[in-house]
Amino acid sequence: MADRETDGPSVEIHASADDAGVFVVESGSSRLEELAALYLYLTCGESIRSAGMAMGQAAIDVLADKYRADLGRANGSIWHQSSADSPYPILR
């Protein structure tokens, strides 16, 4: 994913080579890596890892507080209303 309006760093999310049920998040920006990984965890994740170690709830809470405004914008997005039955909610 990349911001089309700037030349800022992109975020790449792909399945792990070792376990297709695990997603790897990579970016030239540690902020974007943290935010994307946190968003995935909060939306559909079972755990979140950093440097191969599972993060505890206290560390996840710190990240959530750090990115509260960003997560709020994401949660307010029209795309959170999309589904398999209605993939383009803006067209309703």
Backbone bond lengths (Angstrom), bond angles and torsions (degrees), N, CA, C in turn:
res aa  C-N    CA-C-N  psi(-1)  N-CA   C-N-CA  omega(-1)  CA-C   N-CA-C  phi
1 M - - - 1.439 - - 1.517 107.92 -
2 A 1.310 114.59 142.49 1.462 119.52 178.14 1.519 109.13 -145.12
3 D 1.304 115.04 149.32 1.453 121.65 175.84 1.526 107.87 -77.15
4 R 1.308 116.72 119.01 1.465 120.54 -178.36 1.515 113.13 -72.81
5 E 1.310 117.64 -15.99 1.459 120.87 -176.49 1.525 113.72 -92.63
6 T 1.329 117.61 -10.94 1.466 120.29 -179.58 1.521 109.81 -136.25
7 D 1.320 114.96 172.19 1.459 120.79 174.81 1.522 110.74 -97.83
8 G 1.316 117.08 20.80 1.459 121.83 -178.31 1.518 111.75 -64.35
9 P 1.326 116.70 169.05 1.459 120.69 -178.31 1.526 112.17 -64.28
10 S 1.305 115.09 152.01 1.463 121.03 177.13 1.521 109.62 -95.08
11 V 1.317 115.49 173.21 1.460 122.82 174.88 1.520 106.77 -124.78
12 E 1.314 116.06 131.59 1.464 120.89 177.12 1.520 108.17 -115.10
13 I 1.324 116.03 130.69 1.460 122.29 178.77 1.516 106.92 -125.05
14 H 1.327 115.96 124.72 1.460 119.35 -179.71 1.522 109.55 -146.35
15 A 1.331 115.38 161.12 1.461 120.41 177.69 1.523 109.12 -70.94
16 S 1.303 116.08 143.17 1.459 122.00 177.93 1.527 109.76 -64.44
17 A 1.320 116.55 144.24 1.466 121.04 176.92 1.529 110.53 -66.44
18 D 1.338 117.27 -26.94 1.462 121.59 -178.35 1.525 113.69 -86.79
19 D 1.330 116.71 -28.05 1.459 120.76 -175.09 1.525 108.83 -152.27
20 A 1.323 117.33 108.29 1.467 121.89 -176.63 1.532 112.50 -63.78
21 G 1.328 118.05 -14.84 1.452 121.74 177.72 1.523 113.29 -86.36
22 V 1.326 116.29 0.87 1.462 122.11 179.61 1.517 108.46 -114.64
23 F 1.317 116.35 130.14 1.460 121.17 178.53 1.517 110.38 -99.29
24 V 1.316 115.93 139.90 1.458 123.17 176.36 1.520 106.99 -107.31
25 V 1.319 116.35 131.55 1.462 122.35 -179.85 1.528 107.38 -113.19
26 E 1.340 116.35 126.32 1.458 121.04 -179.54 1.518 110.22 -134.57
27 S 1.334 115.31 141.79 1.452 121.22 178.14 1.523 109.16 -159.65
28 G 1.321 115.54 157.51 1.446 120.89 172.01 1.521 111.31 -74.41
29 S 1.313 117.01 -6.58 1.466 123.62 179.92 1.525 109.23 -116.67
30 S 1.326 116.68 118.22 1.471 119.13 178.37 1.528 110.40 -62.88
31 R 1.329 117.27 -32.50 1.469 121.16 177.29 1.525 110.78 -60.46
32 L 1.343 116.64 -47.50 1.462 119.94 -179.77 1.524 111.62 -67.50
33 E 1.331 117.47 -35.85 1.471 119.79 176.17 1.520 110.63 -61.39
34 E 1.328 115.95 -48.62 1.462 120.07 -179.57 1.516 111.27 -62.03
35 L 1.313 116.11 -46.50 1.461 120.35 -176.65 1.523 111.88 -65.39
36 A 1.320 117.77 -43.71 1.467 120.74 179.30 1.527 110.75 -65.31
37 A 1.322 117.11 -43.79 1.466 120.34 179.39 1.527 110.36 -63.96
38 L 1.324 116.83 -42.79 1.467 121.00 179.04 1.522 110.83 -63.24
39 Y 1.323 116.94 -44.90 1.462 120.82 179.35 1.534 110.70 -59.35
40 L 1.337 115.99 -46.79 1.463 119.09 178.65 1.527 111.15 -60.77
41 Y 1.319 116.46 -43.67 1.463 120.30 179.24 1.527 110.86 -61.12
42 L 1.317 117.25 -49.30 1.463 120.43 -177.31 1.521 112.40 -67.02
43 T 1.316 116.97 -29.31 1.461 121.08 -177.80 1.522 112.35 -83.66
44 C 1.322 116.75 -40.08 1.470 117.64 -172.89 1.521 113.83 -153.04
45 G 1.315 118.43 12.91 1.448 119.92 -171.47 1.511 115.76 -94.08
46 E 1.296 113.17 159.58 1.458 121.81 176.45 1.522 110.34 -101.51
47 S 1.322 114.89 -34.17 1.463 120.37 177.90 1.522 108.47 -155.42
48 I 1.316 115.21 167.07 1.454 121.01 176.21 1.530 106.34 -133.42
49 R 1.328 115.42 135.69 1.464 120.72 -177.52 1.519 109.91 -120.93
50 S 1.312 114.23 148.58 1.455 121.81 173.87 1.517 106.72 -135.42
51 A 1.318 116.52 126.96 1.469 122.06 -177.44 1.530 111.09 55.06
52 G 1.344 116.14 36.19 1.454 121.26 176.43 1.514 115.81 80.90
53 M 1.323 117.56 -2.88 1.461 121.26 -178.78 1.526 110.23 -109.99
54 A 1.342 115.73 136.49 1.462 119.85 177.98 1.520 109.48 -65.74
55 M 1.313 115.61 136.10 1.464 120.88 177.50 1.519 109.01 -83.47
56 G 1.315 115.73 140.05 1.454 121.07 176.13 1.520 110.60 -79.74
57 Q 1.306 115.67 167.88 1.465 120.49 -177.84 1.520 111.84 -61.24
58 A 1.326 117.42 -36.48 1.469 120.13 -179.76 1.530 110.56 -62.45
59 A 1.328 117.88 -42.55 1.470 121.73 179.06 1.521 110.76 -67.40
60 I 1.320 117.27 -37.85 1.468 121.24 177.51 1.521 110.00 -65.75
61 D 1.330 116.92 -40.43 1.469 120.92 177.63 1.526 111.41 -62.26
62 V 1.336 117.08 -38.65 1.464 121.15 177.52 1.526 109.99 -62.57
63 L 1.335 116.97 -44.55 1.474 120.38 177.41 1.527 110.91 -62.80
64 A 1.319 116.84 -43.40 1.466 120.37 -179.47 1.525 110.74 -61.58
65 D 1.323 117.22 -39.50 1.467 120.27 176.84 1.526 110.60 -66.96
66 K 1.312 116.46 -41.80 1.472 122.17 -179.58 1.530 111.38 -59.74
67 Y 1.330 116.27 -38.10 1.463 121.29 -175.83 1.525 113.09 -110.14
68 R 1.326 116.93 25.21 1.475 121.47 -176.86 1.536 112.21 -53.96
69 A 1.315 118.16 -46.22 1.471 121.07 -178.10 1.529 110.94 -65.54
70 D 1.330 116.66 -42.89 1.469 120.27 179.77 1.527 111.07 -63.84
71 L 1.323 116.13 -43.32 1.470 120.44 179.06 1.523 110.89 -65.68
72 G 1.315 116.95 -35.75 1.464 120.58 177.09 1.515 111.59 -63.07
73 R 1.343 116.26 -42.83 1.474 119.28 177.24 1.525 110.82 -62.80
74 A 1.319 116.58 -42.31 1.471 120.17 179.66 1.528 110.51 -63.30
75 N 1.315 116.31 -44.02 1.469 119.62 -179.19 1.519 112.35 -66.63
76 G 1.326 117.75 -26.84 1.457 121.57 178.64 1.521 113.57 -84.71
77 S 1.308 116.61 -2.84 1.461 121.14 -177.62 1.527 111.65 -67.80
78 I 1.305 115.73 143.26 1.473 121.51 176.38 1.527 111.01 -58.50
79 W 1.329 116.66 -27.66 1.474 120.32 -176.36 1.515 112.47 -71.34
80 H 1.331 118.35 -14.56 1.465 120.22 174.17 1.513 110.81 -71.44
81 Q 1.319 117.05 -11.59 1.463 120.78 177.62 1.523 111.64 -93.98
82 S 1.330 117.62 -1.84 1.463 119.51 -178.86 1.520 110.77 -76.13
83 S 1.315 115.15 156.07 1.463 121.68 178.66 1.523 107.44 -153.09
84 A 1.306 116.41 177.13 1.462 120.85 176.72 1.526 109.54 -61.41
85 D 1.333 117.60 -35.62 1.451 121.47 -179.35 1.531 112.84 -79.33
86 S 1.323 116.42 -25.87 1.464 121.10 -178.69 1.539 109.00 -138.91
87 P 1.328 117.27 76.01 1.463 119.31 -175.88 1.522 114.96 -71.33
88 Y 1.326 117.69 -17.76 1.466 122.08 -178.82 1.522 109.84 -122.88
89 P 1.337 117.62 76.26 1.468 120.22 -173.90 1.517 113.95 -62.66
90 I 1.304 118.12 -22.32 1.460 121.33 -179.47 1.530 111.54 -68.92
91 L 1.320 116.96 -19.84 1.461 121.77 -177.67 1.530 112.82 -90.91
92 R 1.308 117.61 3.28 1.474 119.52 -178.17 1.493 111.77 -68.22
